[in-house]
Structures are given as structure tokens and as C-alpha cells.
Amino acid sequence: MYKKKTKRIQLEKTSLNNEQKKEIIEFKNKNPNISHVDLATWVKEKFTLEVHSTTIGHLIKNKDNIGDDPFKKRQRTVHYPDLENTLLEWYESGKDDKLNVLNAIKFIVRAWKEVSPETIRNCFRHTEILPVQNNKEPTDDENDDELIEEMEADIEAFNFQNAMDLEA
């Protein structure tokens, strides 16, 4: 049987502040029989924001987690604290000086040196960019010559006019 594909409409992301969330909860409490769809329509009319009915459902379910600060967003779990600290350090150091290309390159080089080979492997494994090969963990010095030759062959396949020497 043929199933017709339907195109899903993507709404623009909007954020409700805590003050708006509290007002929605208050309206729901005054109108306990109102559906999430009707409440989303009320939000659209009241705040001129497109909010999906499932968002309303999540809001009502988590109504006790709304804080007092009307513009505060929820705190997210830090997954990469070293990266975030380095970015914060970079941001703080650049407040007084204009960021130029040289300083940006120096920052990137310093940050790259702090990334471990294990982190890089995990990133590639997580994104599934490269196929997993026998779960073999290569060492830093293993097959460097073969890797360089393979990379040179791959670069030559692109037919660049000025391909850089990989061993430089």
C-alpha cells in the first residue's frame, strides 16, 4: 500500500520567559478543562508566540521548576567543562583587546594541544563519521608513514594546484 509522505512544518524556535510561563499556568489553573491545543492558541493570541501543544504539556508537567527570575533560562548540564573553561578564558582575555587572526590562531593551537587523542577518537566514534575498525586503538606513532602516504594520495585526488607538503 502506498503511503503519502507528509511534509512536517517547522516552527521558528521561540522562548517563553518565566513570567509568561507562570501566566500560562495561572490561566490553566483558572480553566482546568482547557485542552493543550486551546491553551497553545491562547498563548499565540496573548503573547504572539507559536507554541506547540506538547510544549504546553511539558510546561504544565514541570510547573514546579519555574523560578522567580522572569528571564532566567534553565541550567544545562556541562558535558565538556575543560572546553567551556577554555572558551570562557578566551572570551575574558579578549574583552580588552580586539581579537585578531594571529591571536585566534594561537588560541586554537593552544586549545588543540589540550585535546587528547582519546577525545578525538570518541568524537569520531560518536558522530559515526568514520567506520569503526575492529575496536583497535591506534597509538600515536603507529603507521605514521602509511598514514601520511594515504593522506597525500587522498589530497592528490582533489587535484589542488598548490597542495601543501604534509611532512612540513
C-alpha positions as CSV (number, residue, x, y, z in Angstrom):
1,M,0.0,0.0,0.0
2,Y,1.3,3.4,-0.9
3,K,1.8,5.8,2.0
4,K,1.8,9.5,1.1
5,K,4.7,11.4,2.7
6,T,3.7,14.5,4.5
7,K,5.9,17.5,4.9
8,R,6.3,18.5,8.5
9,I,6.0,22.2,9.2
10,Q,9.0,23.5,11.2
11,L,8.0,26.3,13.5
12,E,10.5,29.0,14.4
13,K,12.0,28.4,17.8
14,T,10.6,30.7,20.5
15,S,11.3,31.0,24.2
16,L,8.8,31.7,26.9
17,N,10.2,33.6,29.8
18,N,9.3,32.6,33.3
19,E,6.8,35.4,33.7
20,Q,4.9,34.1,30.6
21,K,5.2,30.5,31.8
22,K,3.6,31.5,35.2
23,E,0.8,33.3,33.4
24,I,0.1,30.2,31.3
25,I,0.0,28.0,34.4
26,E,-2.3,30.5,36.1
27,F,-4.6,30.6,33.1
28,K,-4.6,26.8,33.1
29,N,-5.5,26.7,36.8
30,K,-8.4,29.1,36.2
31,N,-9.5,27.0,33.2
32,P,-8.8,23.3,34.2
33,N,-10.8,21.8,31.4
34,I,-9.0,23.7,28.6
35,S,-7.0,21.4,26.2
36,H,-3.4,21.9,25.4
37,V,-4.3,22.8,21.9
38,D,-6.7,25.5,23.0
39,L,-4.1,26.7,25.5
40,A,-1.5,27.0,22.8
41,T,-4.0,29.0,20.8
42,W,-4.5,31.3,23.8
43,V,-0.7,31.7,24.1
44,K,-0.5,32.7,20.4
45,E,-3.2,35.3,20.9
46,K,-1.8,36.6,24.2
47,F,1.9,36.6,23.5
48,T,2.0,36.4,19.7
49,L,4.2,33.3,20.0
50,E,3.8,30.0,18.2
51,V,3.9,27.2,20.9
52,H,3.2,23.6,20.2
53,S,0.6,21.8,22.4
54,T,3.3,19.3,23.6
55,T,5.3,22.3,24.8
56,I,2.3,23.3,26.9
57,G,2.1,19.8,28.2
58,H,5.8,19.8,29.3
59,L,5.3,23.2,30.9
60,I,2.3,22.1,32.9
61,K,4.1,18.9,33.9
62,N,7.2,20.8,35.1
63,K,5.4,23.8,36.5
64,D,7.1,23.5,39.9
65,N,10.5,24.1,38.3
66,I,9.8,27.6,37.1
67,G,12.0,30.1,39.0
68,D,11.3,33.6,40.2
69,D,13.6,35.4,37.8
70,P,11.4,36.1,34.8
71,F,14.2,35.9,32.2
72,K,16.3,33.1,33.7
73,K,16.8,30.1,31.5
74,R,17.2,26.6,32.8
75,Q,20.7,25.5,33.8
76,R,22.1,22.8,31.5
77,T,24.5,20.0,32.4
78,V,28.1,20.8,31.5
79,H,29.4,18.0,29.2
80,Y,32.8,19.4,28.4
81,P,34.0,21.6,31.3
82,D,37.6,21.9,30.0
83,L,36.3,23.3,26.7
84,E,33.9,25.6,28.4
85,N,36.6,26.9,30.8
86,T,39.0,27.5,27.9
87,L,36.3,29.3,25.9
88,L,35.5,31.5,28.9
89,E,39.2,32.2,29.4
90,W,39.4,33.2,25.7
91,Y,36.4,35.4,26.0
92,E,37.5,37.1,29.1
93,S,41.0,37.7,27.7
94,G,39.6,39.2,24.5
95,K,37.3,41.7,26.2
96,D,40.1,44.4,26.5
97,D,41.8,43.7,23.2
98,K,40.5,43.3,19.7
99,L,40.7,39.7,18.5
100,N,42.9,39.4,15.5
101,V,43.7,36.5,13.3
102,L,47.1,35.8,14.9
103,N,45.7,35.7,18.4
104,A,42.8,33.5,17.2
105,I,45.3,31.0,15.7
106,K,47.4,31.0,18.8
107,F,44.3,30.3,20.9
108,I,43.2,27.5,18.6
109,V,46.7,25.9,18.6
110,R,46.8,26.1,22.4
111,A,43.3,24.6,22.8
112,W,44.0,21.9,20.2
113,K,47.1,20.8,22.1
114,E,44.9,20.2,25.2
115,V,42.6,17.8,23.3
116,S,43.6,14.2,23.9
117,P,43.7,11.5,21.2
118,E,41.1,9.6,23.2
119,T,38.7,12.6,23.0
120,I,39.2,12.8,19.2
121,R,38.5,9.1,18.8
122,N,35.4,9.4,20.9
123,C,34.1,12.3,18.9
124,F,34.6,10.4,15.6
125,R,33.0,7.3,17.1
126,H,30.1,9.3,18.4
127,T,29.4,11.2,15.2
128,E,29.9,8.0,13.2
129,I,31.9,9.9,10.6
130,L,34.4,7.1,10.1
131,P,33.7,3.4,10.2
132,V,34.8,1.5,13.4
133,Q,37.6,-0.8,12.6
134,N,38.0,-3.9,14.9
135,N,37.9,-1.7,18.0
136,K,41.7,-1.3,17.6
137,E,43.0,1.7,19.5
138,P,46.0,3.1,17.4
139,T,49.0,4.6,19.2
140,D,50.3,8.0,18.2
141,D,53.4,6.6,16.4
142,E,51.8,3.6,14.8
143,N,51.8,3.6,11.0
144,D,52.6,7.3,10.7
145,D,54.4,6.8,7.3
146,E,51.5,4.8,5.9
147,L,49.0,7.4,7.2
148,I,51.0,10.2,5.6
149,E,51.2,8.4,2.3
150,E,47.4,7.6,2.4
151,M,46.7,11.3,3.2
152,E,49.0,12.5,0.3
153,A,47.1,10.2,-2.1
154,D,43.8,11.5,-0.9
155,I,44.9,15.1,-1.3
156,E,46.3,14.4,-4.8
157,A,42.9,13.0,-5.7
158,F,41.4,16.5,-5.2
159,N,43.8,17.9,-7.9
160,F,44.7,21.1,-5.9
161,Q,47.1,23.5,-7.7
162,N,49.2,24.1,-4.6
163,A,48.9,21.0,-2.3
164,M,50.9,21.5,0.9
165,D,53.6,19.1,1.9
166,L,52.1,17.0,4.7
167,E,55.5,16.4,6.3
168,A,56.5,20.0,6.6
